[in-house]
Amino acid sequence: MVHSPHPDDPAIAVIQDFKRRLDHRFLRKEGTVWYADFAANPFPEELAVSGGYIEGAKRKITVNAYERDPEARRICIRHHGAVCKCCGFDFEKTYGEQGRGFIHVHHIRPLATLGEGYQINPVTELVPLCPNCHAMVHRGNEGRPLSVEALRHMIRR
């Protein structure tokens, strides 16, 4: 809003005009009241709620999605197997047929740094990891993933 002084009383705000713009805000709920906040919640899937445990609110999220080649994944698993290269977990041994072939495939170099059209070597640049190890690798310092070797060392300690 663009304010202007009131001709008779300077303590009264007068709206002269509106600036035609939208500002990005983050919704947060306190009790039954919703607020538009300047700062994002550090856990975007969680709502800051006091006095209750409310979940299931619907919101729209825009993210960058980096394309992956399913054939590169197949070659990685064919070469390395569907066993975690950090902890050795094998879904098929634990879950039988339900777990056969299940494994995450981790890009040693983050996809966001590769750029469009990068040609990946699935044997040297991809590694199979169980979901727990994959999450821990990506929980590295300053947004940079831990190396598989560093996580393996942490597990051995």
N, C-alpha and C positions, 0 to 999 in steps of 0.2 A: 504494500500500500504506500502511496505517496501522501504524506500528511501536509496540511497547511494550517497556519494559525487561524483560530476563531477570531473574527473581528471584534467581538465584545469581551471575550474571556480567554486569555492565553493558556489557561489550564485545561481547556476543552480541545480535544483533538478533532480536526476536521479531515475527512478523507477527500482529497482532491482528485486522485486518480489511482489506477492499479498498474503496476509493472507487469507486462505480459510475459511471465516466465514461470517455470515449474522448478522447484528445488527438490533435490533428492533427500528423502527422510526415511528413517527406519521406524517401524511401528513397535511399540512396547506396551505391555498392559500391566497396570498396577491395580489390583482388585478388580473392579468392574469398569475402570476407565482406561481408554486407549490414548496413548500419546504419540506424536510424531517427534522422533528424537534425531539429533544430528549424528550420533555415534551408533555403529552397528554392534550388536551383541557378538561377543567373541565366539559364541556357539550359535551360528545362524539358524540351526534347526530347533533351537530351544527358545521359548518365550520367557521373558523375565516376568514372573507372576508372583505376587506376594499374597499369601493367604489362601492359596488353592493350587491344584495341580491340573491345569487345563492344557490339553493337547489336542491336536487334530485341526488347528487353524490352517486354512488354505492360503498360500501365498505364491506369487509368481517369482521365479528366480531365473535370471539370465546368466549363463556361463559360457565360456569357450569350451567347446568339445573338440578334442584332437582325434582325427581319424586314425584307426588302426587297421592293418591288413590282417584278416583272419588266417591267411595262408602263412604269414610270418609266425603267428602264434602256433600253428600246427607244426611247422618246421622246428621251432624251439622245443616243443614238447616231444616231438619225435626224436630229436637229438639228445636232450637232457633228461627226458622222462617226466612223469607227472608227480615227482617227489620234490618237496621243498629243499632248495639248495642251502638254506640257512639251518633249519632245525631237523631236516630229514623226515618230516611228517608225510605220510602216504595215506591219502583219503581212502583208497581202495582197501588197504590193510585194515583200517579202522571201521569203515562203513560198508565194505563189500561192494556189490554191484552198484549201489547208489553212489558211491564215491569214485568209481572208475573214471579216470581221465580228468577229474576235477582238480584244478590248480589255477592260481593267478599267474599271469606272466608280467614280469616287471621290466620296464625299460631302464637299462643302466644309466643312460643319459636321459634326463627328463624330456618328454615329448615336446613340451613348450619351447625347449631350446633348439630343437632340430630344424625347424622351419619347414615350409611347404615343399613337397617334392623330394624330401630326403630319402635316400635309398638305404634301408636298414639291413644289417646282417643278422638274421634271427639267431644264429648260433653264438655269436660273440657279443651281441648287444642286447639280447633278451635273456632273462633267467626266470625259471619257475620258482614261485614262492607261495607258501600257504597264506591265506588271508591275514593271519595274525602277524607273520613276519613282514608281509607286504605293507601292512598298516604301520608297523614299527619303523621300517625303512623310510617311509614317507613322513615320519614324525621327526625327521632330522632337524638340525640346527638351521635357523634363519631361512626356512623354506627349502633348503637344499637337502635332498635325501641322503641318508647314511649309505655308505657302501655296503654291499652284501657281506664283504669280509669283516667290516666293523661290527655289524649286527651279529654275525657268527661268533666273533670274539666275545661280545657281550653275553651271548647265550652260554658259552663255555665257562665263563667265570662263575 
